[in-house]
Amino acid sequence: MPRNVILLASLLCACNTPVADEIARSAARRAVEPVLAARFPGVPLMPATNCIIDNATAPEIITLATSARSAPESATRIVLDVAQRPATIQCLATDGLPVLLNTL
């Protein structure tokens, strides 16, 4: 496991602060965007990524944050699971669809 992944995981487990949360969310976004781009071409990445991150659980965020490079199949599974949740679908319809329609 790369050293930076171990450090990130240690930081995330050691503290539950807004800074740690934002670091984890930022790292998780880097895992979510390629999955969305590959699986859902044409979907506006920023709103869709935000919907996935906002509806993922804390353990899912941590897994995404640590799996961006080392376990892309885990990231794909989590993104697809979160994308099917009713709250995520609602978010995508509310935040992502208008962006998509404005690009047509």
C-alpha positions, -999 to 999 in steps of 0.1 A, spaced: 0 0 0 15 34 -9 27 55 20 4 84 13 -26 61 14 -15 48 48 -10 83 60 -44 94 48 -61 64 64 -43 71 97 -53 107 96 -89 100 89 -92 74 116 -73 95 142 -96 125 141 -132 134 132 -129 171 123 -142 192 95 -107 194 81 -103 156 80 -138 153 65 -129 177 37 -96 159 30 -114 126 28 -141 141 5 -116 157 -18 -96 124 -21 -129 105 -27 -139 129 -55 -107 118 -73 -120 83 -72 -156 91 -82 -150 113 -112 -133 86 -134 -160 61 -126 -188 85 -135 -170 96 -167 -166 59 -178 -200 46 -167 -222 76 -174 -207 95 -204 -222 130 -208 -233 133 -172 -220 166 -157 -192 155 -135 -192 181 -108 -229 179 -98 -229 141 -102 -197 137 -81 -212 160 -54 -244 139 -53 -224 107 -49 -201 121 -22 -231 137 -3 -250 105 -3 -221 81 6 -216 69 41 -185 78 61 -170 43 56 -177 46 19 -160 80 17 -129 66 35 -128 36 11 -132 59 -19 -105 82 -6 -80 54 -1 -89 34 -32 -85 60 -59 -53 44 -73 -49 12 -54 -84 -4 -58 -104 12 -87 -128 -18 -87 -138 -10 -51 -144 27 -61 -166 15 -90 -187 -7 -68 -193 20 -42 -201 47 -68 -226 24 -85 -242 14 -52 -245 50 -41 -258 61 -75 -288 38 -71 -300 52 -37 -332 73 -39 -316 103 -23 -288 102 -49 -312 99 -78 -332 128 -64 -300 149 -61 -290 140 -97 -324 150 -110 -323 183 -90 -287 193 -95 -273 173 -124 -302 173 -149 -304 211 -152 -267 213 -159 -270 186 -185 -299 203 -202 -281 236 -203 -253 219 -223 -276 206 -251 
